Amino acid sequence: MSKNMNTIRSVCVYCGSQPGRDPDHIAAGRALGRSIAAHGLRLVYGGGTRGIMGAVAGGVLSNGGQVTGIIPEFLVDMEATRHSLGQLNELIVTEDMHARKHKMFERADAFITLPGGIGTLEEIVEIMTWAQLGRHEKPMVFANINGFWNPMLELLRHMREQGFIHTAERVQPLVIDNVEDIIPAIIEKVEGARDLDGADEVIAKL
């Protein structure tokens, strides 16, 4: 796994394959997709064409952006329609969930988590685990639409206070309520890290 990153070309979005009960979640998915396209980034996601997944992909595609869908064969008919999958710029069908998650990690320079269920939670927790273990330094974002992730954030706070998140400085996901602010925040974080790396190189030469 690559730890360092000098630029951002793509973002991975984790989210529900269902629409959920709050219409703001679907709206946030579409808005995030528009923002990804507007900033010239590629969407990497789980390939679903339904629910919030479909909203994000549709937001990117309808605004001229590029989309890579990564989906295991057994989920194609559960999370997507085969006709809609043909609209993606790139489709990768994997053998299983493990291969899917690894491909998504490899293809993405940052990770955003919109509202979703157990699968969405499991995906972002694994990414945070890898960060804690020093396997990557890619930005991670909780898109906290209408406070959806508040219970999860409280659990993380509790874990830190109880001493179970070691190297906590590596597990500091951004928490952003306004979906329009997410991509600019990621870009700012990446550019800030690049500036720090450049300063370190100058100091090392002195």
N, C-alpha and C positions, 0 to 999 in steps of 0.2 A: 504493500500500500504506500502511496506517495504521501509524504507529510507536508511538503512545502508547495506553494502556489504563488506565481507571480502575476497572474492575470485571471480574469473570470470570463469564461466563454459559455458556460452552461450552468443551469440550476436544476436540481432534482426536487420535485414536489411530491411529498407524501400526503395523501388525503383519502377520504372515503369514496368507495365505489357506489355508495348510496347518497341520495340528496340530503338526508337528515330532515329534521322537522322545522329548522329555522331557515327561511328563505334567504337570509343574509349570507348563509354559508355558500350557497350556489352563486350568489352575486359576487361574493369575495373571490371565488374560484375564477369566474370570468374576468374580473378586474385584475387579478394577479396575472392571468394569461395575457391580457392586453399590455400590462406593464413589462412583462418578460419580452414580448415582441418589440415594444417601443424602445427598449434598451439594447436591442440587437443580440439578445441571448437565446440560446437553445433550451427548450424544455426537455428534461429527461424525467420520465414518469412511468408509472406501472402499466401503461397501455390501455387502461379501461376507457370506454367511451360512454359510460353511464355515470350518474351521480356527480359528485364534485370533481372526480377525475375528468369526466367528459367536459365539464364546464371550463376547467383550466385549459385542456387541450384545445377546445373550441375557441377560447379567448385568444390563444396564441395563433392558431391557424387563420382565424378570420381577420387577423391584423397583420398577416404576411410573415409571421414568425415560423421557426423551424421546430419540429417536434420529433423526438425519439421515444417510442413506446417500447417497453420491455416487459414481457408477460409470459408466464409459463403456459404451456399448451393446455393444461387442465383447467385453467381459469378463463380461457378465451370466451367461452359461451356464458360464463357467469358474470364477468365484469365488462364485457364488450360485445359488440355486434361485428361479425366478420366483415360486413360491408363497410362499416365506419372505420375499421382498422386500416382499410386501404387508403384512407385520406391522410394518414400520417406520413411524414417525410421519410421516416425510417422505422421499421418494425423489427424487433429482435424477439424471437420466440425461444424461450429456454426450456430445459428439461424439468426444472423444479424451482422452488422458491429460493433456495440457497443461491443458485446460479443467477437468478433474477436480481437479488439484492446486491450481489457482488458486481454485476454488470452496471447497475445503477450507480453504485459507489464510484466505479472506475470512470464512468462517463461524466460525472458531475463535479463542479468546482464549489458548490454550496448546496445546502439542504434546507428546504422550507417545509414546515408541517402545518397544513390546514386542518380543520376539524375532520375527524374520522373515528374509526372504531379500533378494535384490538389489533388488527393488522397494521394500521397506521401507527399506533403507539409502539408496537414492537419494532417497527422500522426505525423510528427516530431514537428509541432507547438503544438500539444496537449501534447507531452512529455515535451517540454520546458515549457509549462504552468504549468504542474504538478511540475516541478523542481522549478519554481518561487514561487509556493505556498508551497514549502517545503515538498512535498509528496514523493520525492525520491532524491537520490544523485548519480544516475547511470551515467556513462559517456555518452555523446552525441557527435556524430561526423558528420560533413558535409564533405562528400567525394567530394571535389570541383574539379571534373574532367574537365579539360580545362576551368576552371572558371565558370562552370555551375551555381553555387550557388551565384556568386558575387552580382546579384541584390537583392537576399534575405538577404545577409549579410549587404548590404548597407541599406536596410530597417530596419534591427535590430539596426544598428548604429544610424540611424535617430530617431528611437523610444527611444533609450537610451538618446540621446541628448535632446529630447523633454520632458523627464521626465516621460515616460509612461511604462518603465520597472522598476518596483520597485524591491528591493532585486536583483539587477542586478548581484550580485556576484554569485547567484544561477543559472543564465542563461548564462553560458560560454561554449558553445559547442566548441569542438576542430574543427579546419578547416584544413584539410589535403589534399594536392593536389595529392600526390603520393599514390596510393592505397596500395602499399606494406608496407607503413609506418603505416597504420591504426591500425592493430591488435597489433603490438608492442607498439604503443602509448597508446592504451587503457590499456594494461597490466601494463605499467609503471605507468599510472595514478592510477589504482586500488591499485597497490603495494605501491605507495607513500602514498595514503590515509591510508592504513593499517599501515604503519610505523608511521604515525602521530598519529593514534589512540593508538598505543602501547606506544608512547612517552607520550601522555596525561595520560595514565594509570599509568605510572611510576611516573610522576610528582605529580599525585593525591595522591600517596602513601607516598610521602616525607613529 
